[in-house]
Amino acid sequence: MTLLDDTDRRMDEMEGRNAQEEMEEEAVPQESEFDEAEAESAPLPENDDDGEN
């Protein structure tokens, strides 16, 4: 194995680790489950009556 082959192999290993770390960092948190009862009891936004109906 030459020095170039060894360096190339190490670069491939580092790129694989970096890709795995990026995937873990970019994981999107799961949204909480929709609570229909909470949605029904939530107050509606105020209407500003500025004629946009």
Buried (B, 14 or more C-beta within 10 A) or exposed (E): EEEEEEEEEEEEEEEEEEEEEEEEEEEEEEEEEEEEEEEEEEEEEEEEEEEEE
